[in-house]
Amino acid sequence: MLDMDDELLDFEKHGTPLLPVSAREGFVENDGARIWHAVYGSGPAVVLLHGGLGHAGNWANQVPALVAAGRSVLVVDSRGHGRSTRDAGPFSYVRMANDVLAVMDHLNLDKVSLVGWSDGACTALILADLHPERVAGVFFFACNMDPSGTLDVQPSPLLDRCFARHRIDYRALSATPDEFDAFVADVSRMMQSEPNYTVDQLAGIRVPVTVAIGENDEFIRQEHMAYLARSIPAGQLVVLPDVSHFAPLQRPDLFNREVLRFLAETG
């Protein structure tokens, strides 16, 4: 059983555990960026897409559980995040979805399950919408698909701890370690203007989607997640009790159980 970290005290101080040693990792050149990725385990492929300002290492509590369940796990640093680079162009979820597709092509992965957290959830759902033939299903955790889905964020010590850890990790991993503030500003511009899916676009999504949210999410309206689950033809809503936007860090065992249930249902 993994330890709980409801207030992110351990995350701020130590970060997540190190990812396992990967037999296959590296960079893929795509659209002006070098996209870092790593693969673990063997079996049906699942791709983990982290949240905004974070990096693939934030999934360190999920990778071993998925490998133990017989999955091949691909983690990706989104463009400009972690070890991945970026160009001078703006961030967008479509560009990041295309980056993931480029990594899949490089690894000869024809079809995968996608697990996305926050910005990674938007990236995953957009990839599934654009290329449904490549996606078995999406576990969409804690993001909005139009501006009405967000809450007015209230400052808190927990959010300060998370942001402080993101700054430390960015400095340690990035090819541009002194540009964290500019990076935050550019990612924030994307979050403020995207995504903008209509109900008709949601109705056109053709893969199974588990729409999941923590009961105490700080950023996303629970009623928006219920709307997404109703509007996506093969959507279902899951509310994780006693956790927030940071459930994969706070209660890894709880989060992992829901992801494994989703994978068992979607193949």
C-alpha positions in Angstrom: 0.0 0.0 0.0 1.3 3.4 -0.9 1.4 6.2 1.6 -1.2 9.0 1.5 0.0 12.6 1.0 -3.3 14.5 1.2 -1.6 17.9 1.9 1.3 17.3 -0.6 3.8 17.8 2.2 5.9 14.9 1.0 5.5 15.9 -2.6 6.8 19.4 -1.9 9.8 18.2 0.1 10.8 15.1 -1.9 8.9 15.1 -5.2 7.6 11.7 -6.4 9.8 8.5 -6.2 12.1 8.0 -9.2 10.6 6.3 -12.2 11.9 2.7 -12.7 14.8 2.1 -15.0 13.5 2.0 -18.6 14.9 -0.3 -21.3 13.7 2.2 -23.9 13.7 5.9 -23.5 14.8 8.9 -25.6 13.6 11.8 -27.7 11.4 12.1 -30.8 11.7 15.2 -33.0 8.3 16.7 -33.8 7.0 20.1 -34.8 10.0 22.1 -33.6 10.4 20.2 -30.3 12.2 17.2 -28.9 9.7 15.0 -27.0 11.1 12.8 -24.2 9.5 9.5 -23.5 10.1 6.2 -21.7 8.6 2.7 -21.8 8.2 0.2 -19.0 6.8 -3.3 -18.8 5.1 -5.4 -21.5 1.6 -6.1 -22.6 -1.2 -3.9 -23.9 0.0 -0.3 -24.1 -1.2 2.5 -21.8 0.0 6.1 -22.2 0.2 8.4 -19.2 -0.1 12.1 -19.9 0.8 14.4 -16.9 -0.7 17.7 -15.9 0.3 21.3 -16.8 3.6 22.5 -15.3 4.5 18.9 -14.3 6.4 16.1 -16.0 6.3 12.4 -16.6 7.9 11.6 -13.2 4.7 12.7 -11.5 3.3 9.3 -12.5 5.9 7.4 -10.5 3.2 6.0 -8.1 1.2 4.7 -11.1 3.9 3.1 -13.4 4.8 0.1 -11.1 1.1 -0.7 -10.5 0.3 -0.8 -14.2 3.4 -2.8 -15.0 2.5 -5.3 -12.3 -1.0 -5.6 -13.9 0.6 -6.7 -17.2 0.7 -3.4 -19.0 3.3 -1.7 -21.2 3.4 1.8 -19.9 4.5 4.8 -22.0 5.2 8.1 -20.2 5.7 11.3 -22.1 7.0 14.8 -21.1 4.7 17.2 -22.8 6.4 19.8 -25.0 8.3 22.4 -22.9 7.7 20.3 -19.8 10.3 18.1 -18.0 13.0 17.1 -20.4 11.1 17.9 -23.6 11.9 21.1 -25.4 9.7 23.6 -27.2 9.9 26.1 -30.0 8.9 29.7 -30.0 5.3 28.9 -31.0 2.4 28.9 -28.6 1.4 25.9 -26.5 -1.8 24.1 -27.7 -3.5 20.9 -26.8 -3.6 19.9 -30.5 0.1 20.3 -30.8 0.7 18.2 -27.7 -1.7 15.6 -29.0 0.3 15.4 -32.2 3.5 15.1 -30.2 2.0 12.0 -28.4 1.0 10.6 -31.8 4.6 11.1 -33.1 6.0 9.1 -30.1 3.4 6.3 -30.7 4.5 6.2 -34.4 8.1 6.1 -33.4 7.4 3.1 -31.1 5.1 1.4 -33.6 2.2 1.5 -31.2 -0.9 1.1 -33.3 -3.5 1.4 -30.6 -3.2 2.5 -26.9 -5.3 3.4 -23.9 -4.8 6.9 -22.7 -4.7 8.1 -19.1 -4.6 11.9 -18.8 -4.4 14.2 -15.8 -5.5 17.8 -16.0 -3.8 19.3 -19.2 -2.9 15.7 -20.1 -6.6 14.8 -20.0 -7.4 17.4 -22.6 -4.5 16.2 -24.7 -5.7 12.6 -24.5 -9.3 13.4 -25.4 -8.3 15.6 -28.3 -6.0 12.8 -29.6 -8.9 10.3 -29.3 -11.2 12.7 -31.1 -8.8 13.3 -34.0 -7.5 9.7 -34.2 -10.1 7.3 -32.7 -8.6 4.4 -34.6 -5.4 4.7 -32.5 -7.2 4.9 -29.1 -8.9 2.1 -27.1 -10.3 4.5 -24.5 -9.5 7.6 -22.4 -9.3 7.9 -18.6 -10.0 11.7 -18.4 -9.1 13.0 -15.0 -9.7 16.5 -13.8 -9.9 18.9 -16.7 -12.4 21.1 -18.6 -13.3 20.9 -22.2 -14.7 24.5 -22.4 -14.2 27.6 -20.3 -17.4 27.1 -18.3 -15.8 24.1 -16.6 -13.4 25.9 -14.4 -13.7 27.2 -10.8 -12.3 30.5 -9.5 -9.2 29.2 -7.9 -8.7 30.0 -4.2 -5.1 30.3 -3.0 -4.0 27.6 -0.5 -0.9 26.2 1.1 -1.5 22.9 -0.8 -1.4 24.8 -4.1 1.7 26.7 -3.0 3.4 23.4 -2.2 2.6 21.9 -5.6 3.8 25.0 -7.4 7.0 25.1 -5.4 7.8 21.5 -6.4 7.0 22.2 -10.1 9.6 25.0 -9.9 12.2 22.7 -8.4 11.6 20.0 -10.9 11.6 22.3 -13.9 15.0 23.7 -12.9 16.4 20.2 -12.5 15.0 18.7 -15.8 14.5 21.4 -18.3 16.9 22.4 -21.1 16.0 26.0 -20.2 16.2 25.8 -16.4 16.0 29.6 -15.8 12.8 30.2 -17.8 10.2 28.8 -15.4 8.3 32.0 -15.0 8.0 32.5 -18.8 7.0 28.8 -19.2 4.2 29.2 -16.6 3.0 32.4 -18.4 2.9 30.6 -21.7 1.1 27.5 -20.4 -1.4 29.7 -18.6 -2.3 31.4 -21.8 -3.1 28.1 -23.3 -5.2 27.1 -20.3 -7.1 30.4 -20.5 -8.0 30.1 -24.1 -8.4 26.3 -24.7 -10.1 23.9 -25.1 -13.4 25.0 -26.5 -15.3 21.9 -27.4 -19.0 22.2 -28.2 -21.7 19.7 -27.1 -21.8 18.5 -30.8 -18.1 17.9 -30.8 -18.3 15.9 -27.6 -21.1 13.9 -29.1 -18.7 13.0 -31.9 -16.1 11.3 -29.7 -16.2 7.6 -30.6 -14.1 5.9 -27.9 -15.1 4.9 -24.3 -14.3 7.7 -21.8 -14.2 7.5 -18.1 -14.6 11.1 -16.8 -13.1 11.2 -13.3 -12.8 13.9 -10.8 -11.7 14.2 -7.2 -14.5 15.1 -4.8 -12.6 18.2 -3.7 -11.1 19.4 -7.0 -9.7 22.9 -6.7 -9.9 23.8 -10.4 -12.8 22.0 -12.2 -16.5 22.1 -11.6 -18.0 18.7 -10.8 -21.1 19.5 -12.7 -19.0 20.1 -15.8 -17.6 16.6 -15.5 -21.1 15.2 -15.2 -22.0 17.2 -18.4 -19.0 15.7 -20.2 -20.0 12.2 -19.1 -23.5 12.7 -20.4 -22.4 14.3 -23.7 -19.8 11.8 -24.7 -21.7 8.7 -26.1 -19.6 6.1 -24.3 -18.9 8.3 -21.3 -19.2 7.5 -17.6 -18.6 9.6 -14.5 -16.4 8.6 -11.6 -16.1 10.8 -8.5 -13.1 9.9 -6.3 -13.9 10.5 -2.6 -11.8 12.6 -0.2 -9.2 13.7 -2.8 -8.7 16.8 -5.0 -7.0 17.7 -8.3 -3.9 15.9 -7.1 -5.4 12.4 -6.4 -2.6 10.5 -8.1 -0.2 12.0 -5.5 -2.6 12.1 -2.6 -4.1 8.6 -2.7 -2.3 6.6 -5.3 -3.9 3.3 -4.4 -7.4 4.8 -4.9 -6.5 6.4 -8.2 -4.7 3.3 -9.4 -7.8 1.1 -8.7 -9.9 3.3 -10.8 -7.4 3.3 -13.7 -7.1 -0.5 -13.6 -10.9 -0.8 -13.6 -11.1 1.5 -16.7 -8.4 -0.6 -18.4 -10.2 -3.8 -17.6 -13.4 -2.4 -19.2 -11.8 -1.0 -22.3 -9.1 -3.5 -23.1 
